[in-house]
Amino acid sequence: MLDFSIYLLYRAGMAIARALPVRLLFAIGSFMGWWAWLLLPHYRRLARRNLEIAFAKEKSPLELRRIVRRNFQWLSANLVCSLKMISMPLEKMTRFIEAENLDAVHTELRAGRPVVLLLSHIGPWELAAQLVPHYAPYARIGSPYQSLRNCYIDRDVSRRRARTGSELFDRSEGFHKPIELLRSGGVLGIFADQHAGDHGLWTPFFGRLASTSALPGLLAKRTGASVMAAAVHTIGPARWRMVFTPRLDAPGDSVNSITCKANAIIEQQIRKAPADWLWVHNRWKTPQPNFLLNHYKRGLYLPPEIQAEMLKPFRIFIRGSNWLGDSIISVPAIRAIKAGRPDAHITIAAPEKIAAVWKLVPDVDEVLALKSGSLFSAVKLIRRQASFDVAILFPNSLRAALEVWLAGIRRRAGYPGHHRRWLLNQIVVEEPRRGPIEHQVYRYLRLSRELGGPTAPPQTRMFLPRGRTNGATAKLGLCPGAEYGPAKRWLPERFAEVALTIANERPVQWILFGTSADIERGAAIETALGTNCVNRIGQTTLEELAGELRECALLLTNDTGTMHLATLLGVPVVAIFGSTEPRLTGPLGTGHEVHRHQVECSPCFLRECPIDFRCMQAVTVEEVVESVSSLLEKWESPLASGNRPPSEN
């Protein structure tokens, strides 16, 4: 009953439109469009956002605002005029519409080549299906269509579309009949300027990747048809011009190439009169769930003349972890996200004390340092940046979700922990653990995979540091502390004994690293080593720590953030684990030595041992000396000499 009531209103509107002159209808429609611009803020913002994507820095904010307003007016005016004109006799309709470059179509048809005609939602696009049969009456003309939800209006619209002899093909019935029409030498009109969803080819449109229908290219390759384009442009009040473009494809073009060229032609049509296109359609829609593009059937295509860096960026905001070690463990996931689409621009936000580590990762384009303080200071910082397309949350915290929600980022993806599900609009479900313990790195990589990133994680290789040259003394790092608590710290006297044993065997210099909380432990080790030691505990910034670690042949350490930083820099580590689990948070890559003795209470993950510290007591000086010596022998070998390849961690 509701559909029929709407149909009656539609017919009443048609009756009123038929009774009024076209120029008056255009004026009425323009006035209605002005009110629509005023009263429909959602669509106004959508049109503005699309225009900002398309014209970027080409047009000023004032110009864009004017285009949006005129766009609403012209869309409404053309729609109202179409209600009258689709029922007009063709000879009367053509008084208002001129044809330009019609010979291009005749040339192809008279040469015996069928034509796939690209149509766009420009001007009164509904009239195109009636005009083409009028301009080429000697050829079969057809068009696939999508049925309207209201069956009464759908029947009426289909009848009016077909009144000039155009053949209509329901998309749900497949494309056997359209192919037959093309093989008979006809013209098939296809609207190809809308978002094509999961079945489209991702290729540039106004310099930004957009899902685009490959149907015109597929049909052209299947039938040998030429691909051309046409659009009905508004050239004044109640005046239009239908412009045909020359053939856009060339012999030997692939389906992908034709699809990309189609976007380029439609872009040219829109640039002639930007206010004339359907900007209220979400052309650059962010797909869900896969806004990374590795899983799409047709994938993406860039023509040879367009490099990835020339694309307009798809801006990804990633809220990084609050801990140094976790941040570095998430680096492979960052690399996977970056590999997920060639236009990815990644901004990482992390606490100020660890933000500098992200400057070491070339896949990160921009780093935001979050100062400790109120939630709203973080929100303010994020809002000052250019708008982001998506946000990915690595921490499980409620605060991280609040930051991006309050900052107004439209798509917010992450795991649903800590009562924050309501703040996310793309939930990545935690997988139940099956089998052995899985490293934390795979939890981050799962985020990338579930968002459309690569299925296989990027390869992580460890390169040995620069080898000994000209008898240089080996620099060895030693990090005796651990911020998490005493249960993660091996005995300082054993660190000192290992370091002294190595110093007595080889010409080495130990460099102590740590925070101000480790000063007491460092002083004891420094006293034992004497001149073989440089104590840098509590004296380095994160950048300085990274610079000094790069020069080390290895790092002897507990399970610390410094351990993970060394792996990022390509420095092998000898790591001692107690209360924690190396299978979960151990060093990434190869070339490391991990010492951990399984006891009945491990891993307990406690900050302090409530009993006798048996897991750490079980790690002997002799076994650690052996590991350090083994890595030093590799450093001293001829294969390790010369320049070190860059780390790929």
C-alpha positions as CSV (number, residue, x, y, z in Angstrom):
1,M,0.0,0.0,0.0
2,L,2.8,2.4,0.8
3,D,4.5,1.7,-2.5
4,F,1.3,2.5,-4.4
5,S,0.7,5.7,-2.4
6,I,4.2,6.8,-3.3
7,Y,3.5,5.9,-6.9
8,L,0.4,8.1,-6.9
9,L,2.4,11.0,-5.6
10,Y,4.9,10.3,-8.4
11,R,2.2,10.4,-11.0
12,A,0.8,13.6,-9.5
13,G,4.2,15.2,-9.8
14,M,4.4,14.0,-13.4
15,A,1.1,15.5,-14.2
16,I,2.1,18.9,-12.7
17,A,5.4,18.8,-14.6
18,R,3.7,18.1,-17.9
19,A,1.5,21.1,-17.4
20,L,4.3,23.7,-16.9
21,P,6.9,25.1,-19.4
22,V,10.4,23.6,-19.2
23,R,12.1,26.9,-18.4
24,L,9.7,27.4,-15.5
25,L,10.3,23.9,-14.3
26,F,14.0,24.5,-14.3
27,A,13.5,27.6,-12.2
28,I,11.2,25.8,-9.7
29,G,13.7,22.9,-9.5
30,S,16.6,25.2,-8.9
31,F,14.7,26.8,-6.0
32,M,13.8,23.4,-4.6
33,G,17.5,22.4,-4.8
34,W,18.5,25.5,-2.9
35,W,16.2,24.4,0.0
36,A,17.6,20.9,-0.3
37,W,21.1,22.3,0.1
38,L,20.0,24.2,3.2
39,L,18.0,21.4,4.8
40,L,20.1,18.3,4.0
41,P,23.4,18.8,5.9
42,H,24.5,15.1,5.5
43,Y,24.4,15.2,1.7
44,R,25.9,18.7,1.7
45,R,28.9,17.4,3.7
46,L,29.2,14.4,1.4
47,A,29.2,16.5,-1.7
48,R,31.8,18.9,-0.1
49,R,34.0,15.9,0.9
50,N,33.9,14.4,-2.6
51,L,34.7,17.8,-4.2
52,E,37.7,18.2,-1.8
53,I,38.9,14.8,-2.8
54,A,38.5,15.5,-6.5
55,F,39.9,19.0,-6.6
56,A,42.2,18.9,-3.6
57,K,44.2,22.2,-3.8
58,E,42.9,23.2,-7.2
59,K,39.9,25.2,-5.8
60,S,39.5,27.4,-2.8
61,P,37.0,26.6,0.0
62,L,34.8,29.4,-1.2
63,E,34.8,27.9,-4.7
64,L,33.9,24.5,-3.4
65,R,31.1,25.9,-1.3
66,R,29.6,27.6,-4.4
67,I,29.9,24.4,-6.5
68,V,28.1,22.4,-3.8
69,R,25.2,24.9,-3.7
70,R,24.9,25.0,-7.5
71,N,25.2,21.2,-7.6
72,F,22.1,20.9,-5.5
73,Q,20.2,23.4,-7.6
74,W,21.1,21.8,-10.9
75,L,20.5,18.3,-9.7
76,S,17.0,19.3,-8.6
77,A,16.3,21.4,-11.7
78,N,17.4,18.6,-14.1
79,L,15.4,16.0,-12.2
80,V,12.2,18.1,-12.3
81,C,12.7,18.9,-16.0
82,S,13.3,15.2,-16.7
83,L,9.8,14.3,-15.4
84,K,8.3,16.4,-18.2
85,M,10.8,15.6,-21.0
86,I,10.8,11.8,-20.7
87,S,7.2,12.0,-22.0
88,M,7.8,14.6,-24.7
89,P,7.8,13.8,-28.4
90,L,11.4,13.4,-29.4
91,E,11.3,16.3,-32.0
92,K,10.1,18.6,-29.2
93,M,12.7,17.3,-26.7
94,T,15.6,18.0,-29.1
95,R,14.7,21.7,-29.2
96,F,16.2,21.9,-25.8
97,I,19.2,19.6,-26.4
98,E,22.0,19.9,-28.9
99,A,24.2,17.1,-30.1
100,E,28.0,17.5,-30.4
101,N,30.4,15.1,-32.1
102,L,27.7,12.7,-33.2
103,D,29.7,11.7,-36.2
104,A,32.1,9.8,-33.9
105,V,29.4,7.3,-33.2
106,H,28.3,7.1,-36.8
107,T,31.9,6.4,-37.9
108,E,32.1,3.3,-35.6
109,L,28.7,1.9,-36.4
110,R,29.1,2.3,-40.2
111,A,32.4,0.6,-40.0
112,G,30.6,-2.4,-38.6
113,R,31.9,-2.0,-35.0
114,P,29.4,-2.1,-32.1
115,V,29.7,0.5,-29.4
116,V,29.8,0.3,-25.7
117,L,28.7,3.8,-24.7
118,L,29.8,5.0,-21.3
119,L,27.1,7.2,-19.6
120,S,27.6,9.4,-16.6
121,H,25.3,10.9,-14.0
122,I,25.8,14.4,-15.5
123,G,22.9,16.8,-16.1
124,P,19.5,15.1,-16.9
125,W,21.1,11.7,-17.5
126,E,17.8,9.9,-17.7
127,L,17.3,11.5,-21.1
128,A,20.3,9.7,-22.6
129,A,18.5,6.4,-23.1
130,Q,15.9,8.2,-25.3
131,L,18.3,10.5,-27.2
132,V,20.7,7.8,-28.5
133,P,17.9,5.9,-30.4
134,H,16.9,9.2,-31.9
135,Y,20.5,10.0,-33.1
136,A,21.2,6.5,-34.4
137,P,17.8,5.1,-35.5
138,Y,19.5,2.5,-37.8
139,A,21.1,0.6,-35.0
140,R,19.8,-1.5,-32.1
141,I,20.2,0.4,-28.8
142,G,20.0,-1.1,-25.4
143,S,21.0,-0.6,-21.8
144,P,21.2,-2.8,-18.6
145,Y,19.2,-1.4,-15.7
146,Q,18.7,-2.1,-12.0
147,S,15.1,-2.5,-11.0
148,L,13.7,0.2,-8.6
149,R,12.4,-1.0,-5.3
150,N,8.9,0.5,-6.0
151,C,7.5,-1.9,-8.6
152,Y,4.9,0.6,-9.8
153,I,7.3,3.3,-10.4
154,D,9.8,0.8,-11.9
155,R,7.2,-0.3,-14.5
156,D,6.4,3.3,-15.5
157,V,10.0,4.4,-15.8
158,S,10.9,1.3,-17.8
159,R,8.0,1.9,-20.2
160,R,9.1,5.5,-20.7
161,R,12.7,4.5,-21.3
162,A,11.7,2.0,-23.9
163,R,9.3,4.3,-25.8
164,T,11.9,5.3,-28.4
165,G,12.9,1.7,-29.1
166,S,15.7,1.2,-26.5
167,E,16.0,-2.3,-25.3
168,L,16.3,-2.7,-21.5
169,F,18.1,-5.6,-19.9
170,D,17.6,-6.5,-16.2
171,R,21.0,-6.9,-14.6
172,S,19.7,-9.7,-12.5
173,E,19.2,-11.8,-15.7
174,G,22.8,-11.7,-16.7
175,F,24.5,-10.3,-19.8
176,H,23.7,-12.8,-22.5
177,K,21.2,-10.5,-24.2
178,P,23.4,-7.4,-24.0
179,I,26.3,-9.4,-25.6
180,E,24.0,-10.6,-28.4
181,L,23.0,-6.9,-29.0
182,L,26.6,-5.9,-29.3
183,R,27.4,-8.8,-31.6
184,S,24.6,-7.6,-33.9
185,G,26.3,-4.3,-34.3
186,G,24.3,-2.3,-31.8
187,V,25.0,0.3,-29.1
188,L,24.9,-0.6,-25.4
189,G,24.8,2.3,-22.9
190,I,26.3,1.6,-19.5
191,F,26.5,4.0,-16.5
192,A,30.1,3.6,-15.3
193,D,30.8,6.5,-12.9
194,Q,29.5,5.0,-9.6
195,H,31.2,3.1,-6.8
196,A,31.4,-0.6,-8.0
197,G,31.7,-2.2,-4.6
198,D,33.6,-5.4,-4.0
199,H,33.4,-6.5,-7.7
200,G,35.1,-3.4,-9.1
201,L,38.6,-2.7,-10.2
202,W,40.5,-0.2,-8.0
203,T,42.0,2.4,-10.3
204,P,42.5,6.2,-10.2
205,F,39.6,8.6,-10.5
206,F,40.6,12.3,-10.0
207,G,43.9,10.9,-8.8
208,R,42.4,8.8,-6.0
209,L,41.8,5.0,-6.1
210,A,38.1,4.2,-6.6
211,S,36.3,0.9,-7.1
212,T,35.2,1.1,-10.8
213,S,33.0,-1.2,-12.9
214,A,35.1,-3.2,-15.4
215,L,31.9,-4.2,-17.3
216,P,32.5,-1.8,-20.3
217,G,36.0,-3.2,-20.8
218,L,34.8,-6.8,-20.3
219,L,32.0,-6.5,-22.9
220,A,34.3,-4.7,-25.3
221,K,36.9,-7.4,-25.2
222,R,34.2,-10.1,-25.5
223,T,32.5,-8.6,-28.5
224,G,35.1,-6.5,-30.3
225,A,33.1,-3.3,-29.5
226,S,34.6,0.2,-29.5
227,V,34.3,2.1,-26.2
228,M,33.0,5.7,-26.3
229,A,31.5,8.1,-23.8
230,A,28.6,10.5,-23.8
231,A,27.1,12.9,-21.3
232,V,24.2,15.4,-21.3
233,H,25.7,18.6,-20.0
234,T,23.7,21.6,-18.6
235,I,24.7,24.7,-20.6
236,G,22.1,27.1,-19.2
237,P,18.6,27.3,-17.8
238,A,16.6,24.6,-19.6
239,R,19.4,24.2,-22.2
240,W,21.5,21.0,-22.6
241,R,24.1,19.6,-24.9
242,M,24.8,15.8,-25.4
243,V,28.5,15.5,-26.1
244,F,30.0,12.3,-27.6
245,T,33.7,11.6,-27.2
246,P,35.9,9.8,-29.7
247,R,36.7,6.1,-29.2
248,L,38.8,5.9,-26.0
249,D,40.2,2.3,-26.3
250,A,42.9,1.1,-28.6
251,P,43.4,-2.4,-30.2
252,G,45.2,-4.6,-27.7
253,D,44.1,-2.7,-24.6
254,S,43.4,-4.9,-21.6
255,V,40.2,-4.8,-19.6
256,N,42.1,-2.9,-16.8
257,S,43.5,-0.4,-19.2
258,I,40.0,0.3,-20.7
259,T,38.5,0.7,-17.2
260,C,41.2,3.2,-16.3
261,K,40.8,5.2,-19.5
262,A,37.0,5.3,-18.8
263,N,37.6,7.0,-15.5
264,A,39.9,9.5,-17.2
265,I,37.2,10.4,-19.8
266,I,34.5,10.7,-17.2
267,E,36.8,12.9,-15.1
268,Q,37.2,15.2,-18.2
269,Q,33.5,15.4,-18.6
270,I,33.0,16.4,-15.0
271,R,35.7,19.1,-15.1
272,K,33.8,20.9,-17.9
273,A,31.1,21.8,-15.4
274,P,31.8,20.4,-11.9
275,A,28.4,21.5,-10.6
276,D,26.7,19.2,-13.1
277,W,27.7,15.7,-11.6
278,L,26.1,13.6,-8.9
279,W,28.5,14.6,-6.1
280,V,26.0,13.4,-3.4
281,H,26.9,9.8,-4.5
282,N,29.7,8.3,-2.3
283,R,32.1,7.7,-5.2
284,W,35.2,7.1,-3.0
285,K,33.4,4.9,-0.5
286,T,35.6,3.2,2.1
287,P,34.6,-0.4,1.7
288,Q,33.9,-2.6,4.7
289,P,35.6,-4.7,5.9
290,N,38.5,-4.7,3.4
291,F,39.6,-1.1,3.0
292,L,43.0,-2.6,2.3
293,L,42.9,-4.0,-1.2
294,N,44.9,-7.3,-1.2
295,H,41.8,-9.5,-1.1
296,Y,39.7,-8.1,-4.0
297,K,39.1,-10.3,-7.0
298,R,40.0,-7.7,-9.6
299,G,42.6,-6.0,-7.4
300,L,44.0,-2.6,-8.5
301,Y,45.5,-1.2,-11.6
302,L,47.8,1.8,-12.2
303,P,48.6,2.9,-15.7
304,P,52.3,3.1,-16.6
305,E,52.2,6.9,-16.4
306,I,50.9,7.0,-12.8
307,Q,53.3,6.0,-10.0
308,A,52.0,5.1,-6.5
309,E,53.4,8.4,-5.0
310,M,51.4,10.4,-7.5
311,L,48.1,9.1,-6.1
312,K,46.0,11.2,-3.6
313,P,46.6,9.5,-0.3
314,F,44.3,7.2,1.6
315,R,45.0,8.5,5.1
316,I,45.3,5.9,7.8
317,F,45.6,6.9,11.4
318,I,47.1,4.2,13.7
319,R,47.0,4.6,17.4
320,G,50.3,2.9,18.4
321,S,51.0,1.0,21.6
322,N,51.9,2.8,24.8
323,W,55.0,0.6,25.4
324,L,58.3,0.5,23.4
325,G,58.4,-3.3,23.1
326,D,54.8,-3.6,22.0
327,S,55.3,-0.8,19.5
328,I,58.2,-2.7,17.8
329,I,56.4,-6.0,17.9
330,S,53.6,-4.2,15.9
331,V,56.1,-3.0,13.2
332,P,55.4,-6.1,10.9
333,A,51.7,-5.2,11.0
334,I,52.4,-1.6,10.0
335,R,54.4,-2.9,7.1
336,A,51.5,-5.2,6.1
337,I,49.0,-2.3,6.3
338,K,51.3,-0.1,4.2
339,A,51.6,-2.9,1.6
340,G,47.8,-3.2,1.6
341,R,47.3,-0.4,-0.9
342,P,49.8,1.8,-2.8
343,D,48.1,5.1,-1.8
344,A,48.4,4.4,2.0
345,H,49.6,7.3,4.0
346,I,50.2,6.2,7.6
347,T,50.2,8.4,10.6
348,I,51.2,6.9,13.9
349,A,50.2,8.5,17.2
350,A,52.1,7.3,20.3
351,P,53.1,8.6,23.7
352,E,55.8,11.3,23.5
353,K,58.4,9.2,25.4
354,I,58.4,6.5,22.6
355,A,57.1,8.3,19.5
356,A,60.7,8.7,18.2
357,V,61.0,5.0,17.6
358,W,58.5,5.3,14.7
359,K,60.9,7.6,12.9
360,L,63.0,4.5,12.4
361,V,60.3,2.8,10.4
362,P,60.3,3.9,6.7
363,D,56.7,2.7,6.2
364,V,55.4,5.4,8.6
365,D,54.8,8.7,6.9
366,E,54.0,10.9,9.9
367,V,54.4,10.6,13.7
368,L,52.2,12.4,16.3
369,A,53.7,12.6,19.8
370,L,50.9,12.5,22.4
371,K,51.9,14.4,25.5
372,S,50.9,13.0,28.8
373,G,47.8,14.8,30.0
374,S,44.1,15.1,29.3
375,L,42.2,13.1,26.7
376,F,41.1,16.3,25.0
377,S,44.7,17.4,24.3
378,A,45.2,14.3,22.3
379,V,41.9,14.8,20.5
380,K,42.8,18.4,19.7
381,L,46.1,17.3,18.2
382,I,44.4,14.7,16.0
383,R,41.8,17.1,14.8
384,R,44.4,19.6,13.7
385,Q,45.7,17.1,11.1
386,A,44.2,16.7,7.6
387,S,41.2,14.4,7.8
388,F,41.7,10.7,8.1
389,D,39.9,8.0,6.1
390,V,40.2,5.3,8.8
391,A,41.6,4.7,12.2
392,I,43.2,1.5,13.4
393,L,43.7,0.9,17.1
394,F,46.5,-1.3,18.4
395,P,46.0,-0.7,22.1
396,N,43.0,-2.3,23.7
397,S,42.3,0.7,25.9
398,L,39.0,2.6,26.2
399,R,40.9,5.9,26.0
400,A,42.5,5.0,22.6
401,A,38.9,4.5,21.2
402,L,37.7,7.7,22.8
403,E,40.5,9.6,21.2
404,V,39.6,8.7,17.6
405,W,35.8,8.8,18.2
406,L,36.0,12.3,19.6
407,A,38.4,13.3,16.8
408,G,35.6,12.5,14.3
409,I,37.4,9.8,12.3
410,R,34.6,8.0,10.4
411,R,35.9,4.4,10.2
412,R,37.3,3.1,13.5
413,A,38.7,-0.5,13.5
414,G,40.1,-2.6,16.3
415,Y,39.6,-5.3,18.9
416,P,36.6,-4.8,21.1
417,G,38.2,-5.0,24.5
418,H,37.7,-2.9,27.6
419,H,34.1,-1.9,27.1
420,R,34.8,0.1,23.9
421,R,32.8,-1.9,21.3
422,W,30.3,0.9,21.0
423,L,33.0,3.4,20.0
424,L,34.2,1.2,17.0
425,N,32.3,0.6,13.8
426,Q,34.5,-2.2,12.5
427,I,35.1,-4.9,15.1
428,V,38.0,-7.4,14.6
429,V,37.0,-10.5,16.6
430,E,39.6,-12.1,18.8
431,E,40.3,-15.6,17.6
432,P,40.2,-18.3,20.4
433,R,43.7,-19.7,21.0
434,R,44.2,-23.2,19.6
435,G,47.4,-25.2,20.0
436,P,50.7,-23.7,21.2
437,I,51.3,-20.1,22.3
438,E,51.4,-17.7,19.4
439,H,53.7,-14.7,19.4
440,Q,52.1,-11.3,20.0
441,V,53.2,-10.2,16.5
442,Y,50.5,-12.3,15.0
443,R,47.8,-10.6,17.0
444,Y,48.7,-7.3,15.3
445,L,49.1,-9.0,11.9
446,R,45.6,-10.4,12.3
447,L,44.3,-6.8,12.4
448,S,45.9,-6.1,9.1
449,R,44.7,-9.3,7.6
450,E,41.1,-8.8,8.7
451,L,41.1,-5.3,7.2
452,G,42.2,-6.6,3.8
453,G,45.9,-6.7,4.1
454,P,48.3,-9.4,2.9
455,T,47.5,-12.9,4.1
456,A,51.2,-13.8,4.6
457,P,53.2,-11.6,7.0
458,P,56.1,-9.6,5.5
459,Q,59.3,-11.5,5.8
460,T,61.5,-10.5,8.8
461,R,65.2,-11.1,8.4
462,M,68.0,-10.3,10.8
463,F,71.3,-9.1,9.4
464,L,74.5,-9.2,11.4
465,P,76.0,-5.8,12.3
466,R,79.1,-4.4,10.6
467,G,82.0,-6.7,11.2
468,R,85.3,-5.9,12.7
469,T,87.5,-3.7,10.6
470,N,91.2,-2.7,11.2
471,G,91.3,-4.5,14.6
472,A,88.5,-2.3,16.0
473,T,87.3,-3.0,19.5
474,A,83.9,-4.6,19.6
475,K,81.2,-2.5,21.3
476,L,78.7,-4.7,23.2
477,G,75.5,-3.4,24.7
478,L,74.2,-4.5,28.1
479,C,70.8,-3.7,29.5
480,P,70.5,-5.0,33.1
481,G,67.1,-3.5,33.9
482,A,63.4,-4.1,33.0
483,E,60.7,-1.5,33.5
484,Y,58.0,-4.1,34.2
485,G,59.5,-5.2,37.5
486,P,62.2,-7.3,39.3
487,A,60.8,-10.6,38.1
488,K,62.1,-9.8,34.7
489,R,65.6,-8.8,35.8
490,W,68.5,-11.3,35.9
491,L,70.9,-10.9,38.8
492,P,73.2,-7.9,38.3
493,E,76.2,-9.8,39.6
494,R,75.8,-12.4,37.0
495,F,75.5,-9.8,34.3
496,A,78.8,-8.4,35.6
497,E,80.5,-11.8,35.7
498,V,79.5,-12.5,32.0
499,A,80.7,-9.1,30.9
500,L,84.0,-9.5,32.7
501,T,84.6,-13.0,31.4
502,I,84.1,-11.7,27.8
503,A,86.3,-8.7,28.4
504,N,89.1,-10.9,29.6
505,E,88.9,-13.0,26.5
506,R,88.5,-10.4,23.8
507,P,89.1,-6.7,23.2
508,V,85.6,-5.4,23.8
509,Q,83.9,-2.4,25.3
510,W,80.7,-2.8,27.2
511,I,78.1,0.0,27.0
512,L,75.4,0.0,29.7
513,F,71.9,1.1,28.7
514,G,68.9,1.7,30.8
515,T,66.6,4.2,32.5
516,S,67.2,6.2,35.7
517,A,65.6,3.3,37.6
518,D,68.6,1.1,36.7
519,I,71.3,3.4,38.0
520,E,72.1,1.3,41.1
521,R,72.4,-1.9,39.1
522,G,74.5,-0.2,36.5
523,A,76.9,1.2,39.0
524,A,77.6,-2.3,40.4
525,I,78.4,-3.6,36.9
526,E,80.5,-0.6,36.1
527,T,82.6,-1.1,39.2
528,A,83.2,-4.7,38.3
529,L,84.2,-3.9,34.6
530,G,86.3,-0.8,35.2
531,T,87.8,0.6,32.0
532,N,86.0,-2.0,29.8
533,C,82.7,-0.2,30.5
534,V,80.9,3.0,29.4
535,N,77.9,3.7,31.6
536,R,75.1,5.4,29.6
537,I,72.3,4.4,32.0
538,G,69.8,7.2,32.4
539,Q,71.7,9.5,30.1
540,T,70.2,8.8,26.6
541,T,67.1,9.9,24.8
542,L,65.4,7.2,22.7
543,E,67.0,8.7,19.6
544,E,70.4,8.5,21.2
545,L,69.8,5.0,22.5
546,A,69.0,3.9,18.9
547,G,72.1,5.6,17.5
548,E,74.4,3.9,20.0
549,L,72.7,0.5,19.7
550,R,73.4,0.6,16.0
551,E,77.1,0.5,16.7
552,C,76.9,-2.5,18.9
553,A,77.9,-6.0,17.8
554,L,75.2,-7.5,20.1
555,L,73.0,-6.7,23.1
556,L,72.9,-8.7,26.3
557,T,69.6,-7.9,27.9
558,N,66.6,-8.9,29.9
559,D,63.1,-9.0,28.3
560,T,62.9,-5.2,27.7
561,G,61.9,-2.6,25.2
562,T,65.6,-2.1,24.5
563,M,65.7,-5.8,23.4
564,H,63.0,-5.2,20.8
565,L,64.6,-1.9,19.7
566,A,67.8,-3.8,19.0
567,T,66.0,-6.3,16.8
568,L,64.4,-3.4,14.8
569,L,67.9,-2.0,14.2
570,G,69.3,-5.4,13.1
571,V,71.4,-6.0,16.2
572,P,71.5,-9.6,17.5
573,V,70.5,-10.1,21.1
574,V,71.2,-12.5,23.9
575,A,68.0,-12.3,26.0
576,I,67.3,-13.7,29.4
577,F,63.6,-14.4,30.2
578,G,62.2,-15.2,33.6
579,S,58.6,-14.4,34.5
580,T,57.5,-13.8,30.9
581,E,57.2,-16.1,27.8
582,P,59.6,-15.8,24.9
583,R,57.1,-17.5,22.6
584,L,54.8,-14.6,23.2
585,T,57.1,-11.6,23.4
586,G,60.5,-12.9,22.4
587,P,62.8,-11.0,20.0
588,L,61.6,-10.9,16.3
589,G,63.8,-12.2,13.5
590,T,66.7,-14.6,13.5
591,G,70.2,-14.6,14.8
592,H,69.2,-14.2,18.5
593,E,69.9,-16.3,21.6
594,V,67.2,-16.7,24.2
595,H,67.8,-18.2,27.7
596,R,64.8,-19.3,29.6
597,H,64.5,-22.2,32.0
598,Q,61.1,-23.8,32.4
599,V,60.1,-24.2,36.0
600,E,56.8,-25.4,37.5
601,C,55.5,-21.8,38.0
602,S,56.6,-20.2,34.7
603,P,55.5,-18.2,33.0
604,C,53.8,-16.4,35.9
605,F,53.9,-12.8,34.4
606,L,54.2,-11.3,37.9
607,R,56.1,-8.1,38.5
608,E,57.8,-9.6,41.6
609,C,58.6,-13.2,42.4
610,P,56.7,-14.3,45.6
611,I,59.1,-17.2,46.2
612,D,62.7,-17.9,45.4
613,F,63.3,-16.5,41.9
614,R,64.1,-20.0,40.7
615,C,63.5,-19.3,37.0
616,M,66.2,-16.6,36.8
617,Q,68.5,-18.4,39.3
618,A,68.5,-21.4,36.9
619,V,70.1,-19.3,34.1
620,T,73.9,-19.8,34.5
621,V,76.8,-17.5,33.7
622,E,78.4,-20.2,31.7
623,E,75.6,-20.7,29.2
624,V,75.2,-16.9,28.7
625,V,79.0,-16.5,28.1
626,E,78.7,-19.3,25.5
627,S,75.9,-17.5,23.6
628,V,77.7,-14.1,23.7
629,S,80.9,-15.7,22.5
630,S,79.1,-17.5,19.6
631,L,77.5,-14.3,18.4
632,L,80.9,-12.5,18.6
633,E,82.6,-15.2,16.5
634,K,80.0,-14.5,13.8
635,W,80.7,-10.8,14.1
636,E,84.4,-11.4,13.7
637,S,84.0,-13.8,10.8
638,P,84.9,-12.6,7.2
639,L,81.2,-13.0,6.1
640,A,80.2,-10.4,8.6
641,S,82.8,-7.8,7.6
642,G,82.0,-4.9,5.4
643,N,78.8,-2.9,5.3
644,R,75.7,-4.3,6.9
645,P,72.6,-4.5,4.7
646,P,69.7,-2.4,6.0
647,S,67.5,-4.2,8.5
648,E,64.1,-5.4,7.2
649,N,62.5,-5.8,10.6
